[in-house]
Amino acid sequence: MAKKLAVLVSGTGSLLEAMVNAGLPIGLVLADRDCRGLTIARDAGIPAILLKRKYCKQPDGKFDRDEYSRKAAAILQQYSIDLVAMAGFMTVFAQPLLEVYAGRILNIHPALLPSFKGDHAVRDALAYGVKVTGTTIHIATLELDAGPIIAQRAVDVLPGDTEDTLHERIKVVERALYIETLQKMLAE
Ligand code: GRF
């Protein structure tokens, strides 16, 4: 049977949009907050689910990452998802999801890992003064931006670049690389 992909989003969803336009077999879009990604999915007729972080709280009010991961795993299984692509998704998963989808959850990060981990990768690369940065696709693990690397592509930093102009050029490369990588994995 053909494999089904889930795309996880938190933001503008331009990677998701490119995946939809490329015809990837997206069976579900899951978001952790209200975001444009959900609208893109609904407009394309793809099931879209909002699993807010606040739905999963411990008695002391703290975010319950295990519970969130269990709920996400149940939803992904309910939609018979084979492969998961995080595309600007801002929540790190815990063991209950990572063990169910072991090796089948990908993340994309806008820097050449292991350099510039974290939420401000493009800003940090610019501030450091690197002349080349890029993007990395890796397997998601418990540790942020640290799993085995699947693919990388370099992007030159140009004189006068701002965080926005550089991130936009990285995103162009990310769209092509993520789609190619997912197509290969879905065909395996
Ligand atoms: C991408 O640059 C990705 O590497 C990072 O978040 C960005 C997502 O962009 N993790 P968008 O929401 O798809 O436009």
Backbone and ligand atoms as CSV (ligand in chain L), in Angstrom:
chain,resi,resn,atom,element,x,y,z
A,1,MET,N,N,0.832,-1.208,0.000
A,1,MET,CA,C,0.000,0.000,0.000
A,1,MET,C,C,0.863,1.252,0.000
A,2,ALA,N,N,0.398,2.300,-0.671
A,2,ALA,CA,C,1.178,3.546,-0.723
A,2,ALA,C,C,1.311,4.132,0.684
A,3,LYS,N,N,2.484,4.668,0.964
A,3,LYS,CA,C,2.730,5.229,2.295
A,3,LYS,C,C,2.088,6.604,2.440
A,4,LYS,N,N,1.665,6.898,3.675
A,4,LYS,CA,C,1.021,8.199,3.951
A,4,LYS,C,C,1.905,9.059,4.848
A,5,LEU,N,N,1.939,10.335,4.493
A,5,LEU,CA,C,2.774,11.303,5.190
A,5,LEU,C,C,1.916,12.218,6.074
A,6,ALA,N,N,2.429,12.546,7.266
A,6,ALA,CA,C,1.830,13.622,8.072
A,6,ALA,C,C,2.826,14.764,8.112
A,7,VAL,N,N,2.332,16.003,8.006
A,7,VAL,CA,C,3.198,17.181,8.094
A,7,VAL,C,C,2.799,17.963,9.338
A,8,LEU,N,N,3.803,18.295,10.156
A,8,LEU,CA,C,3.567,18.980,11.438
A,8,LEU,C,C,4.040,20.421,11.335
A,9,VAL,N,N,3.161,21.363,11.669
A,9,VAL,CA,C,3.458,22.785,11.456
A,9,VAL,C,C,3.128,23.634,12.680
A,10,SER,N,N,3.783,24.796,12.757
A,10,SER,CA,C,3.441,25.788,13.790
A,10,SER,C,C,3.358,27.191,13.207
A,11,GLY,N,N,3.824,27.386,11.970
A,11,GLY,CA,C,3.995,28.756,11.483
A,11,GLY,C,C,3.370,29.027,10.130
A,12,THR,N,N,4.154,29.728,9.285
A,12,THR,CA,C,3.617,30.155,7.986
A,12,THR,C,C,3.320,28.991,7.046
A,13,GLY,N,N,4.027,27.899,7.209
A,13,GLY,CA,C,3.701,26.707,6.438
A,13,GLY,C,C,4.103,26.759,4.975
A,14,SER,N,N,5.166,27.519,4.653
A,14,SER,CA,C,5.549,27.565,3.240
A,14,SER,C,C,6.140,26.226,2.774
A,15,LEU,N,N,6.766,25.496,3.691
A,15,LEU,CA,C,7.264,24.160,3.325
A,15,LEU,C,C,6.086,23.227,3.047
A,16,LEU,N,N,5.087,23.287,3.913
A,16,LEU,CA,C,3.880,22.473,3.704
A,16,LEU,C,C,3.247,22.797,2.352
A,17,GLU,N,N,3.142,24.096,2.062
A,17,GLU,CA,C,2.522,24.527,0.802
A,17,GLU,C,C,3.259,23.916,-0.400
A,18,ALA,N,N,4.588,23.938,-0.340
A,18,ALA,CA,C,5.385,23.362,-1.432
A,18,ALA,C,C,5.148,21.856,-1.531
A,19,MET,N,N,5.004,21.194,-0.386
A,19,MET,CA,C,4.759,19.737,-0.401
A,19,MET,C,C,3.392,19.420,-1.006
A,20,VAL,N,N,2.400,20.259,-0.663
A,20,VAL,CA,C,1.062,20.071,-1.231
A,20,VAL,C,C,1.142,20.249,-2.752
A,21,ASN,N,N,1.812,21.322,-3.182
A,21,ASN,CA,C,1.904,21.604,-4.620
A,21,ASN,C,C,2.686,20.522,-5.369
A,22,ALA,N,N,3.605,19.870,-4.660
A,22,ALA,CA,C,4.397,18.803,-5.297
A,22,ALA,C,C,3.631,17.475,-5.339
A,23,GLY,N,N,2.447,17.467,-4.729
A,23,GLY,CA,C,1.621,16.260,-4.785
A,23,GLY,C,C,2.052,15.152,-3.832
A,24,LEU,N,N,2.759,15.482,-2.757
A,24,LEU,CA,C,3.129,14.442,-1.787
A,24,LEU,C,C,1.849,13.879,-1.148
A,25,PRO,N,N,1.871,12.577,-0.810
A,25,PRO,CA,C,0.653,11.945,-0.261
A,25,PRO,C,C,0.422,12.316,1.203
A,26,ILE,N,N,-0.033,13.525,1.445
A,26,ILE,CA,C,-0.217,14.022,2.818
A,26,ILE,C,C,-1.595,13.596,3.332
A,27,GLY,N,N,-1.575,12.751,4.361
A,27,GLY,CA,C,-2.835,12.237,4.903
A,27,GLY,C,C,-3.312,13.013,6.109
A,28,LEU,N,N,-2.436,13.900,6.633
A,28,LEU,CA,C,-2.799,14.643,7.843
A,28,LEU,C,C,-1.842,15.815,8.030
A,29,VAL,N,N,-2.394,16.948,8.471
A,29,VAL,CA,C,-1.561,18.057,8.946
A,29,VAL,C,C,-1.919,18.273,10.416
A,30,LEU,N,N,-0.898,18.293,11.258
A,30,LEU,CA,C,-1.101,18.488,12.703
A,30,LEU,C,C,-0.350,19.748,13.134
A,31,ALA,N,N,-1.020,20.594,13.918
A,31,ALA,CA,C,-0.375,21.822,14.401
A,31,ALA,C,C,-0.454,21.882,15.919
A,32,ASP,N,N,0.500,22.574,16.545
A,32,ASP,CA,C,0.462,22.744,18.005
A,32,ASP,C,C,-0.088,24.120,18.392
A,33,ARG,N,N,-0.439,24.918,17.385
A,33,ARG,CA,C,-1.035,26.241,17.625
A,33,ARG,C,C,-1.792,26.646,16.366
A,34,ASP,N,N,-2.664,27.645,16.502
A,34,ASP,CA,C,-3.366,28.159,15.333
A,34,ASP,C,C,-2.347,28.771,14.401
A,35,CYS,N,N,-2.336,28.368,13.160
A,35,CYS,CA,C,-1.323,28.916,12.245
A,35,CYS,C,C,-1.802,28.755,10.804
A,36,ARG,N,N,-1.101,29.437,9.911
A,36,ARG,CA,C,-1.486,29.433,8.496
A,36,ARG,C,C,-1.435,28.017,7.912
A,37,GLY,N,N,-0.551,27.182,8.464
A,37,GLY,CA,C,-0.434,25.805,7.977
A,37,GLY,C,C,-1.773,25.075,7.994
A,38,LEU,N,N,-2.589,25.328,9.020
A,38,LEU,CA,C,-3.894,24.654,9.120
A,38,LEU,C,C,-4.807,25.100,7.979
A,39,THR,N,N,-4.748,26.387,7.646
A,39,THR,CA,C,-5.578,26.911,6.546
A,39,THR,C,C,-5.141,26.307,5.219
A,40,ILE,N,N,-3.824,26.206,5.026
A,40,ILE,CA,C,-3.315,25.609,3.780
A,40,ILE,C,C,-3.859,24.186,3.640
A,41,ALA,N,N,-3.819,23.432,4.739
A,41,ALA,CA,C,-4.293,22.041,4.699
A,41,ALA,C,C,-5.780,22.001,4.369
A,42,ARG,N,N,-6.565,22.796,5.090
A,42,ARG,CA,C,-8.025,22.754,4.881
A,42,ARG,C,C,-8.369,23.157,3.450
A,43,ASP,N,N,-7.690,24.187,2.934
A,43,ASP,CA,C,-7.944,24.620,1.551
A,43,ASP,C,C,-7.613,23.525,0.542
A,44,ALA,N,N,-6.660,22.669,0.915
A,44,ALA,CA,C,-6.262,21.597,-0.013
A,44,ALA,C,C,-7.075,20.321,0.232
A,45,GLY,N,N,-8.021,20.392,1.184
A,45,GLY,CA,C,-8.859,19.219,1.458
A,45,GLY,C,C,-8.132,18.140,2.252
A,46,ILE,N,N,-7.090,18.531,2.988
A,46,ILE,CA,C,-6.320,17.577,3.793
A,46,ILE,C,C,-6.813,17.681,5.246
A,47,PRO,N,N,-7.054,16.543,5.928
A,47,PRO,CA,C,-7.459,16.623,7.327
A,47,PRO,C,C,-6.449,17.438,8.138
A,48,ALA,N,N,-6.957,18.384,8.944
A,48,ALA,CA,C,-6.072,19.264,9.710
A,48,ALA,C,C,-6.504,19.234,11.169
A,49,ILE,N,N,-5.573,18.922,12.054
A,49,ILE,CA,C,-5.910,18.812,13.484
A,49,ILE,C,C,-5.033,19.752,14.295
A,50,LEU,N,N,-5.687,20.465,15.214
A,50,LEU,CA,C,-4.970,21.361,16.116
A,50,LEU,C,C,-4.878,20.676,17.478
A,51,LEU,N,N,-3.667,20.299,17.860
A,51,LEU,CA,C,-3.433,19.704,19.181
A,51,LEU,C,C,-2.625,20.725,19.973
A,52,LYS,N,N,-3.352,21.578,20.701
A,52,LYS,CA,C,-2.672,22.670,21.416
A,52,LYS,C,C,-1.889,22.133,22.594
A,53,ARG,N,N,-0.757,22.761,22.871
A,53,ARG,CA,C,0.058,22.340,24.011
A,53,ARG,C,C,-0.720,22.459,25.322
A,54,LYS,N,N,-1.645,23.422,25.380
A,54,LYS,CA,C,-2.367,23.632,26.652
A,54,LYS,C,C,-3.361,22.502,26.944
A,55,TYR,N,N,-3.609,21.622,25.970
A,55,TYR,CA,C,-4.476,20.477,26.224
A,55,TYR,C,C,-3.758,19.443,27.097
A,56,CYS,N,N,-2.457,19.606,27.263
A,56,CYS,CA,C,-1.669,18.598,27.975
A,56,CYS,C,C,-0.889,19.258,29.104
A,57,LYS,N,N,-1.535,19.366,30.245
A,57,LYS,CA,C,-0.900,20.022,31.402
A,57,LYS,C,C,-0.767,19.040,32.549
A,58,GLN,N,N,0.345,19.142,33.282
A,58,GLN,CA,C,0.508,18.368,34.503
A,58,GLN,C,C,-0.264,19.072,35.617
A,59,PRO,N,N,-0.480,18.394,36.776
A,59,PRO,CA,C,-1.236,19.041,37.867
A,59,PRO,C,C,-0.638,20.393,38.276
A,60,ASP,N,N,0.701,20.557,38.163
A,60,ASP,CA,C,1.307,21.840,38.555
A,60,ASP,C,C,1.216,22.896,37.441
A,61,GLY,N,N,0.527,22.557,36.351
A,61,GLY,CA,C,0.324,23.526,35.284
A,61,GLY,C,C,1.398,23.507,34.209
A,62,LYS,N,N,2.451,22.714,34.440
A,62,LYS,CA,C,3.541,22.655,33.444
A,62,LYS,C,C,3.125,21.808,32.239
A,63,PHE,N,N,3.733,22.083,31.098
A,63,PHE,CA,C,3.461,21.326,29.873
A,63,PHE,C,C,3.846,19.860,30.069
A,64,ASP,N,N,2.902,18.975,29.775
A,64,ASP,CA,C,3.151,17.539,29.920
A,64,ASP,C,C,3.564,16.959,28.551
A,65,ARG,N,N,4.874,16.910,28.340
A,65,ARG,CA,C,5.415,16.503,27.033
A,65,ARG,C,C,5.089,15.037,26.709
A,66,ASP,N,N,5.099,14.185,27.727
A,66,ASP,CA,C,4.771,12.773,27.498
A,66,ASP,C,C,3.320,12.628,27.038
A,67,GLU,N,N,2.426,13.320,27.720
A,67,GLU,CA,C,1.004,13.243,27.384
A,67,GLU,C,C,0.760,13.814,25.977
A,68,TYR,N,N,1.422,14.918,25.680
A,68,TYR,CA,C,1.285,15.516,24.344
A,68,TYR,C,C,1.751,14.513,23.279
A,69,SER,N,N,2.858,13.856,23.555
A,69,SER,CA,C,3.430,12.902,22.599
A,69,SER,C,C,2.518,11.681,22.434
A,70,ARG,N,N,1.924,11.229,23.551
A,70,ARG,CA,C,0.980,10.098,23.483
A,70,ARG,C,C,-0.226,10.470,22.630
A,71,LYS,N,N,-0.755,11.676,22.850
A,71,LYS,CA,C,-1.940,12.110,22.078
A,71,LYS,C,C,-1.591,12.233,20.596
A,72,ALA,N,N,-0.410,12.806,20.308
A,72,ALA,CA,C,0.005,12.956,18.901
A,72,ALA,C,C,0.155,11.578,18.253
A,73,ALA,N,N,0.749,10.630,18.978
A,73,ALA,CA,C,0.945,9.274,18.430
A,73,ALA,C,C,-0.409,8.638,18.111
A,74,ALA,N,N,-1.380,8.820,19.011
A,74,ALA,CA,C,-2.703,8.222,18.793
A,74,ALA,C,C,-3.353,8.821,17.542
A,75,ILE,N,N,-3.212,10.120,17.359
A,75,ILE,CA,C,-3.817,10.766,16.176
A,75,ILE,C,C,-3.134,10.262,14.898
A,76,LEU,N,N,-1.809,10.207,14.921
A,76,LEU,CA,C,-1.071,9.765,13.723
A,76,LEU,C,C,-1.455,8.329,13.354
A,77,GLN,N,N,-1.622,7.489,14.372
A,77,GLN,CA,C,-1.997,6.097,14.103
A,77,GLN,C,C,-3.429,6.003,13.590
A,78,GLN,N,N,-4.293,6.847,14.158
A,78,GLN,CA,C,-5.695,6.867,13.720
A,78,GLN,C,C,-5.791,7.189,12.218
A,79,TYR,N,N,-4.873,8.028,11.730
A,79,TYR,CA,C,-4.876,8.395,10.303
A,79,TYR,C,C,-3.945,7.500,9.478
A,80,SER,N,N,-3.492,6.408,10.060
A,80,SER,CA,C,-2.634,5.415,9.371
A,80,SER,C,C,-1.410,6.071,8.733
A,81,ILE,N,N,-0.747,6.936,9.495
A,81,ILE,CA,C,0.421,7.651,8.979
A,81,ILE,C,C,1.670,6.765,9.076
A,82,ASP,N,N,2.472,6.754,7.989
A,82,ASP,CA,C,3.709,5.957,7.964
A,82,ASP,C,C,4.937,6.800,8.260
A,83,LEU,N,N,4.925,8.051,7.797
A,83,LEU,CA,C,6.115,8.901,7.885
A,83,LEU,C,C,5.682,10.297,8.340
A,84,VAL,N,N,6.492,10.901,9.218
A,84,VAL,CA,C,6.124,12.194,9.797
A,84,VAL,C,C,7.195,13.231,9.433
A,85,ALA,N,N,6.758,14.370,8.884
A,85,ALA,CA,C,7.704,15.434,8.527
A,85,ALA,C,C,7.379,16.675,9.356
A,86,MET,N,N,8.292,17.029,10.269
A,86,MET,CA,C,8.122,18.284,11.005
A,86,MET,C,C,8.600,19.404,10.082
A,87,ALA,N,N,7.744,20.400,9.882
A,87,ALA,CA,C,8.082,21.479,8.953
A,87,ALA,C,C,7.815,22.810,9.645
A,88,GLY,N,N,8.778,23.215,10.484
A,88,GLY,CA,C,8.577,24.421,11.276
A,88,GLY,C,C,7.731,24.141,12.508
A,89,PHE,N,N,7.706,22.892,12.971
A,89,PHE,CA,C,6.924,22.509,14.159
A,89,PHE,C,C,7.759,22.813,15.394
A,90,MET,N,N,7.163,23.527,16.369
A,90,MET,CA,C,7.950,24.101,17.466
A,90,MET,C,C,7.875,23.331,18.789
A,91,THR,N,N,7.369,22.093,18.761
A,91,THR,CA,C,7.342,21.299,19.994
A,91,THR,C,C,8.246,20.081,19.820
A,92,VAL,N,N,9.069,19.824,20.827
A,92,VAL,CA,C,9.942,18.642,20.805
A,92,VAL,C,C,9.162,17.481,21.409
A,93,PHE,N,N,9.178,16.336,20.722
A,93,PHE,CA,C,8.427,15.183,21.215
A,93,PHE,C,C,9.222,14.369,22.231
A,94,ALA,N,N,8.467,13.603,23.027
A,94,ALA,CA,C,9.082,12.710,24.012
A,94,ALA,C,C,8.916,11.260,23.558
A,95,GLN,N,N,9.433,10.365,24.385
A,95,GLN,CA,C,9.514,8.949,24.061
A,95,GLN,C,C,8.208,8.304,23.554
A,96,PRO,N,N,7.035,8.611,24.157
A,96,PRO,CA,C,5.826,7.919,23.718
A,96,PRO,C,C,5.542,8.048,22.213
A,97,LEU,N,N,5.967,9.130,21.590
A,97,LEU,CA,C,5.798,9.220,20.133
A,97,LEU,C,C,7.051,8.689,19.427
A,98,LEU,N,N,8.222,9.025,19.954
A,98,LEU,CA,C,9.465,8.638,19.269
A,98,LEU,C,C,9.586,7.120,19.164
A,99,GLU,N,N,9.052,6.373,20.161
A,99,GLU,CA,C,9.202,4.913,20.062
A,99,GLU,C,C,8.187,4.308,19.100
A,100,VAL,N,N,7.015,4.912,18.994
A,100,VAL,CA,C,6.015,4.374,18.054
A,100,VAL,C,C,6.473,4.621,16.608
A,101,TYR,N,N,7.059,5.788,16.353
A,101,TYR,CA,C,7.497,6.136,14.991
A,101,TYR,C,C,9.027,6.186,14.909
A,102,ALA,N,N,9.686,5.238,15.535
A,102,ALA,CA,C,11.156,5.244,15.598
A,102,ALA,C,C,11.780,5.365,14.211
A,103,GLY,N,N,12.615,6.368,14.033
A,103,GLY,CA,C,13.320,6.559,12.759
A,103,GLY,C,C,12.433,7.072,11.638
A,104,ARG,N,N,11.170,7.358,11.950
A,104,ARG,CA,C,10.230,7.778,10.893
A,104,ARG,C,C,9.696,9.186,11.123
A,105,ILE,N,N,10.363,9.945,12.011
A,105,ILE,CA,C,9.990,11.351,12.206
A,105,ILE,C,C,11.170,12.207,11.776
A,106,LEU,N,N,10.957,13.025,10.757
A,106,LEU,CA,C,12.024,13.888,10.245
A,106,LEU,C,C,11.797,15.313,10.707
A,107,ASN,N,N,12.913,16.028,10.895
A,107,ASN,CA,C,12.835,17.457,11.182
A,107,ASN,C,C,13.742,18.184,10.197
A,108,ILE,N,N,13.408,19.425,9.898
A,108,ILE,CA,C,14.285,20.237,9.056
A,108,ILE,C,C,14.701,21.468,9.853
A,109,HIS,N,N,15.992,21.775,9.766
A,109,HIS,CA,C,16.541,22.867,10.572
A,109,HIS,C,C,17.313,23.819,9.652
A,110,PRO,N,N,17.105,25.146,9.786
A,110,PRO,CA,C,17.716,26.077,8.834
A,110,PRO,C,C,19.170,26.443,9.159
A,111,ALA,N,N,20.016,25.431,9.278
A,111,ALA,CA,C,21.468,25.623,9.468
A,111,ALA,C,C,22.134,24.285,9.184
A,112,LEU,N,N,23.466,24.321,9.054
A,112,LEU,CA,C,24.206,23.075,8.831
A,112,LEU,C,C,24.562,22.494,10.200
A,113,LEU,N,N,23.714,21.596,10.704
A,113,LEU,CA,C,23.978,20.978,12.018
A,113,LEU,C,C,25.294,20.209,11.959
A,114,PRO,N,N,26.061,20.130,13.047
A,114,PRO,CA,C,25.658,20.505,14.398
A,114,PRO,C,C,25.850,21.986,14.737
A,115,SER,N,N,26.120,22.852,13.757
A,115,SER,CA,C,26.224,24.282,14.071
A,115,SER,C,C,24.836,24.897,14.221
A,116,PHE,N,N,24.721,25.861,15.110
A,116,PHE,CA,C,23.547,26.719,15.246
A,116,PHE,C,C,22.237,25.953,15.473
A,117,LYS,N,N,22.237,25.134,16.528
A,117,LYS,CA,C,20.995,24.486,16.962
A,117,LYS,C,C,20.069,25.543,17.559
A,118,GLY,N,N,18.791,25.185,17.713
A,118,GLY,CA,C,17.866,26.058,18.443
A,118,GLY,C,C,16.984,26.907,17.545
A,119,ASP,N,N,16.217,27.775,18.203
A,119,ASP,CA,C,15.143,28.512,17.521
A,119,ASP,C,C,15.623,29.694,16.687
A,120,HIS,N,N,16.902,30.109,16.833
A,120,HIS,CA,C,17.357,31.306,16.112
A,120,HIS,C,C,18.551,30.990,15.227
A,121,ALA,N,N,18.458,29.881,14.509
A,121,ALA,CA,C,19.600,29.373,13.755
A,121,ALA,C,C,20.107,30.373,12.718
A,122,VAL,N,N,19.195,31.023,12.016
A,122,VAL,CA,C,19.607,31.924,10.933
A,122,VAL,C,C,20.259,33.177,11.538
A,123,ARG,N,N,19.621,33.722,12.570
A,123,ARG,CA,C,20.158,34.894,13.269
A,123,ARG,C,C,21.542,34.578,13.857
A,124,ASP,N,N,21.687,33.411,14.470
A,124,ASP,CA,C,22.940,33.038,15.113
A,124,ASP,C,C,24.060,32.851,14.077
A,125,ALA,N,N,23.719,32.264,12.937
A,125,ALA,CA,C,24.724,32.058,11.892
A,125,ALA,C,C,25.216,33.409,11.361
A,126,LEU,N,N,24.272,34.325,11.139
A,126,LEU,CA,C,24.632,35.674,10.665
A,126,LEU,C,C,25.513,36.379,11.690
A,127,ALA,N,N,25.108,36.302,12.951
A,127,ALA,CA,C,25.850,36.996,14.014
A,127,ALA,C,C,27.263,36.432,14.138
A,128,TYR,N,N,27.422,35.135,13.897
A,128,TYR,CA,C,28.746,34.523,14.013
A,128,TYR,C,C,29.646,34.950,12.862
A,129,GLY,N,N,28.998,35.292,11.724
A,129,GLY,CA,C,29.772,35.740,10.564
A,129,GLY,C,C,30.183,34.624,9.616
A,130,VAL,N,N,29.472,33.480,9.667
A,130,VAL,CA,C,29.816,32.405,8.725
A,130,VAL,C,C,29.536,32.868,7.298
A,131,LYS,N,N,30.276,32.323,6.350
A,131,LYS,CA,C,30.085,32.691,4.943
A,131,LYS,C,C,29.197,31.692,4.229
A,132,VAL,N,N,29.052,30.511,4.828
A,132,VAL,CA,C,28.179,29.475,4.273
A,132,VAL,C,C,27.348,28.915,5.420
A,133,THR,N,N,26.031,28.815,5.187
A,133,THR,CA,C,25.171,28.099,6.132
A,133,THR,C,C,24.325,27.152,5.304
A,134,GLY,N,N,23.102,26.864,5.694
A,134,GLY,CA,C,22.325,25.950,4.871
A,134,GLY,C,C,21.181,25.325,5.623
A,135,THR,N,N,20.889,24.080,5.290
A,135,THR,CA,C,19.767,23.390,5.918
A,135,THR,C,C,20.109,21.927,6.144
A,136,THR,N,N,19.478,21.359,7.158
A,136,THR,CA,C,19.726,19.963,7.525
A,136,THR,C,C,18.402,19.246,7.757
A,137,ILE,N,N,18.278,18.064,7.188
A,137,ILE,CA,C,17.142,17.191,7.501
A,137,ILE,C,C,17.693,16.059,8.353
A,138,HIS,N,N,17.057,15.831,9.490
A,138,HIS,CA,C,17.560,14.785,10.390
A,138,HIS,C,C,16.408,14.048,11.044
A,139,ILE,N,N,16.729,12.894,11.611
A,139,ILE,CA,C,15.740,12.133,12.366
A,139,ILE,C,C,15.524,12.844,13.702
A,140,ALA,N,N,14.256,13.027,14.084
A,140,ALA,CA,C,13.962,13.684,15.367
A,140,ALA,C,C,14.252,12.727,16.516
A,141,THR,N,N,14.926,13.258,17.543
A,141,THR,CA,C,15.214,12.486,18.753
A,141,THR,C,C,14.818,13.341,19.963
A,142,LEU,N,N,15.044,12.795,21.156
A,142,LEU,CA,C,14.679,13.534,22.372
A,142,LEU,C,C,15.421,14.860,22.470
A,143,GLU,N,N,16.646,14.868,21.964
A,143,GLU,CA,C,17.457,16.081,22.051
A,143,GLU,C,C,17.186,16.975,20.839
A,144,LEU,N,N,17.019,18.271,21.083
A,144,LEU,CA,C,16.675,19.226,20.018
A,144,LEU,C,C,17.770,19.300,18.946
A,145,ASP,N,N,17.356,19.163,17.672
A,145,ASP,CA,C,18.257,19.344,16.523
A,145,ASP,C,C,19.509,18.469,16.605
A,146,ALA,N,N,19.348,17.235,17.070
A,146,ALA,CA,C,20.548,16.421,17.309
A,146,ALA,C,C,20.505,15.022,16.698
A,147,GLY,N,N,19.438,14.614,16.053
A,147,GLY,CA,C,19.343,13.234,15.562
A,147,GLY,C,C,20.198,12.994,14.332
A,148,PRO,N,N,20.316,11.707,13.916
A,148,PRO,CA,C,21.113,11.351,12.742
A,148,PRO,C,C,20.724,12.168,11.505
A,149,ILE,N,N,21.757,12.635,10.799
A,149,ILE,CA,C,21.530,13.506,9.638
A,149,ILE,C,C,21.204,12.675,8.401
A,150,ILE,N,N,20.147,13.089,7.696
A,150,ILE,CA,C,19.705,12.390,6.482
A,150,ILE,C,C,20.193,13.146,5.236
A,151,ALA,N,N,20.111,14.480,5.268
A,151,ALA,CA,C,20.508,15.275,4.088
A,151,ALA,C,C,20.873,16.690,4.521
A,152,GLN,N,N,21.795,17.278,3.779
A,152,GLN,CA,C,22.178,18.677,4.040
A,152,GLN,C,C,22.426,19.377,2.714
A,153,ARG,N,N,22.190,20.685,2.701
A,153,ARG,CA,C,22.534,21.468,1.515
A,153,ARG,C,C,23.013,22.851,1.966
A,154,ALA,N,N,24.043,23.342,1.300
A,154,ALA,CA,C,24.660,24.615,1.701
A,154,ALA,C,C,23.993,25.801,1.008
A,155,VAL,N,N,24.029,26.929,1.674
A,155,VAL,CA,C,23.539,28.204,1.117
A,155,VAL,C,C,24.578,29.271,1.463
A,156,ASP,N,N,25.006,30.045,0.465
A,156,ASP,CA,C,25.980,31.120,0.719
A,156,ASP,C,C,25.331,32.261,1.493
A,157,VAL,N,N,26.075,32.846,2.406
A,157,VAL,CA,C,25.644,34.096,3.045
A,157,VAL,C,C,26.170,35.222,2.158
A,158,LEU,N,N,25.287,36.156,1.765
A,158,LEU,CA,C,25.699,37.229,0.850
A,158,LEU,C,C,25.915,38.529,1.622
A,159,PRO,N,N,26.801,39.394,1.109
A,159,PRO,CA,C,26.996,40.686,1.778
A,159,PRO,C,C,25.650,41.405,1.873
A,160,GLY,N,N,25.369,42.008,3.011
A,160,GLY,CA,C,24.116,42.753,3.182
A,160,GLY,C,C,22.932,41.877,3.589
A,161,ASP,N,N,23.135,40.562,3.719
A,161,ASP,CA,C,22.024,39.696,4.123
A,161,ASP,C,C,21.463,40.110,5.480
A,162,THR,N,N,20.140,40.053,5.609
A,162,THR,CA,C,19.485,40.179,6.921
A,162,THR,C,C,18.966,38.788,7.268
A,163,GLU,N,N,18.468,38.660,8.504
A,163,GLU,CA,C,17.917,37.360,8.898
A,163,GLU,C,C,16.815,36.945,7.908
A,164,ASP,N,N,15.994,37.904,7.491
A,164,ASP,CA,C,14.881,37.576,6.596
A,164,ASP,C,C,15.339,37.168,5.201
A,165,THR,N,N,16.269,37.933,4.629
A,165,THR,CA,C,16.686,37.600,3.248
A,165,THR,C,C,17.410,36.257,3.229
A,166,LEU,N,N,18.238,36.021,4.242
A,166,LEU,CA,C,18.977,34.752,4.287
A,166,LEU,C,C,18.014,33.589,4.528
A,167,HIS,N,N,17.078,33.765,5.462
A,167,HIS,CA,C,16.137,32.672,5.748
A,167,HIS,C,C,15.297,32.354,4.523
A,168,GLU,N,N,14.920,33.383,3.778
A,168,GLU,CA,C,14.104,33.159,2.581
A,168,GLU,C,C,14.884,32.319,1.562
A,169,ARG,N,N,16.199,32.631,1.359
A,169,ARG,CA,C,16.994,31.826,0.416
A,169,ARG,C,C,17.190,30.399,0.935
A,170,ILE,N,N,17.325,30.256,2.256
A,170,ILE,CA,C,17.446,28.903,2.821
A,170,ILE,C,C,16.147,28.127,2.581
A,171,LYS,N,N,15.020,28.815,2.755
A,171,LYS,CA,C,13.729,28.129,2.573
A,171,LYS,C,C,13.530,27.621,1.144
A,172,VAL,N,N,14.047,28.373,0.161
A,172,VAL,CA,C,13.930,27.920,-1.227
A,172,VAL,C,C,14.642,26.567,-1.370
A,173,VAL,N,N,15.835,26.473,-0.776
A,173,VAL,CA,C,16.609,25.232,-0.832
A,173,VAL,C,C,15.916,24.133,-0.006
A,174,GLU,N,N,15.361,24.520,1.133
A,174,GLU,CA,C,14.682,23.539,2.000
A,174,GLU,C,C,13.506,22.879,1.286
A,175,ARG,N,N,12.760,23.690,0.546
A,175,ARG,CA,C,11.570,23.129,-0.122
A,175,ARG,C,C,11.993,22.014,-1.072
A,176,ALA,N,N,13.008,22.284,-1.887
A,176,ALA,CA,C,13.450,21.282,-2.865
A,176,ALA,C,C,14.027,20.054,-2.147
A,177,LEU,N,N,14.874,20.283,-1.158
A,177,LEU,CA,C,15.553,19.167,-0.486
A,177,LEU,C,C,14.566,18.307,0.315
A,178,TYR,N,N,13.615,18.944,0.992
A,178,TYR,CA,C,12.662,18.174,1.815
A,178,TYR,C,C,11.769,17.320,0.909
A,179,ILE,N,N,11.314,17.925,-0.185
A,179,ILE,CA,C,10.427,17.183,-1.094
A,179,ILE,C,C,11.171,15.982,-1.688
A,180,GLU,N,N,12.404,16.211,-2.176
A,180,GLU,CA,C,13.208,15.091,-2.728
A,180,GLU,C,C,13.401,13.993,-1.699
A,181,THR,N,N,13.765,14.382,-0.491
A,181,THR,CA,C,14.067,13.408,0.567
A,181,THR,C,C,12.820,12.606,0.936
A,182,LEU,N,N,11.702,13.303,1.063
A,182,LEU,CA,C,10.458,12.617,1.441
A,182,LEU,C,C,9.994,11.692,0.319
A,183,GLN,N,N,10.134,12.138,-0.916
A,183,GLN,CA,C,9.733,11.273,-2.035
A,183,GLN,C,C,10.506,9.959,-2.003
A,184,LYS,N,N,11.821,10.067,-1.735
A,184,LYS,CA,C,12.653,8.853,-1.659
A,184,LYS,C,C,12.200,7.953,-0.517
A,185,MET,N,N,11.973,8.536,0.651
A,185,MET,CA,C,11.608,7.722,1.817
A,185,MET,C,C,10.217,7.098,1.653
A,186,LEU,N,N,9.326,7.803,0.990
A,186,LEU,CA,C,7.981,7.266,0.782
A,186,LEU,C,C,7.998,6.118,-0.223
A,187,ALA,N,N,9.009,6.122,-1.093
A,187,ALA,CA,C,9.091,5.075,-2.129
A,187,ALA,C,C,9.806,3.825,-1.615
A,188,GLU,N,N,10.480,3.914,-0.448
A,188,GLU,CA,C,11.295,2.779,0.060
A,188,GLU,C,C,10.413,1.627,0.512
L,1,GRF,C1,C,12.022,26.396,8.090
L,1,GRF,O1,O,13.088,27.262,7.828
L,1,GRF,C2,C,12.476,25.207,8.893
L,1,GRF,O2,O,13.809,24.843,8.678
L,1,GRF,C3,C,12.318,25.686,10.303
L,1,GRF,O3,O,11.139,26.454,10.288
L,1,GRF,C4,C,10.959,27.020,8.981
L,1,GRF,C5,C,9.546,26.688,8.549
L,1,GRF,O4,O,9.058,27.623,7.630
L,1,GRF,N1,N,12.323,24.582,11.236
L,1,GRF,P1,P,7.536,27.598,7.128
L,1,GRF,O5,O,6.635,27.724,8.343
L,1,GRF,O6,O,7.313,26.298,6.400
L,1,GRF,O7,O,7.420,28.771,6.217
